[in-house]
């Protein structure tokens, strides 16, 4: 997908609006209207779509600082078009996670959870929330999130590998808890008070 770099977009907006208005005033409306409309469309795209696309490209290239700088150029996140606002929160969360700032990452991902997301983005959010709950050892909650991830049926190979790894980790956690319960019951099998009677000595 072709992505216009933010500073190039700003320059085109300025040229179209200023040049279009100048032509409009000097030569008439029909000479400048095309440039004015182009500038307004590009401006609307910047306001409602933000700088998420170029920031995502920078993040995929492992340029974390560059991705954050580009994301900071978004005029006002609250004005972003619904799904795009969710993507903004996801990218913020991924940037924080890449810096191992887990509390901040989770706060952004929780915001994304409340937004209207596409199937893939929603599954990604649920998988990340599953991982957060797993770290807290809230295994039942983690399983609920993982169930939502599986129901999305995303066929991306890397994503499917992460699901399989998380599924295996949760199964192992269940086996460990079951073993602990069995071990705890065996410790008191010698008597009601947990004390064994000493045999008589001759």
Phi, psi and omega in degrees: 000133180284129182237126177277122176303143186305316184290328174293319177300315181299319181294318180295319178301313182297315181297315182296315183289312182292312181294319180296317179294321179297316178295321179302313184289318187276322186245343180123162188300322186288343178278333185249346187298322181298315182292320179296314180296320178298316178298319180292321178295317178295323178293318178297320177299320178294318183291315188266343178250340178069204181245031185293318184300308178294327178294321178295321178297318179295321180295318179296332177275010179068018176267082186293314180296319178296320179298318180294320179296318179293321180294327179294344179281351175299127188299305182208107183306326181294342180269354183294146177299139190328290181301326180293326178295321176299318178296325176299314180295320179298315181294321175300316179296319180294324177296314178297321181294323179294338176263008178062028174265079189293320178300317179293319179300315181295322180300318179291318181294324176297323177295318180297326181301330183277354185263165174282118185235158172288170183300315182293314181295320179297320178295321178298317179297314180296325178293319179294320178294325175300317180294321178298315181292326178297319178298328178278354184068025172272071191294324180295319178293319179300320180296324179295318178294319180296326177298318178297322179298314181296323181294337179288336176054054177277129187258029176278122186307312181297322179293318179296325177296318179295321178298315181298319179295318180292322178298315180295319180297320180290324177295319178294323178296322177294321178294321179296316180296321179295320179294322179295321179294319179295319179294321180294325180287328182287334184295332184254018185284353182276352181164171183294322183265004181082006181245138179265143178285136181282136179294150179292146177254141179276000000 
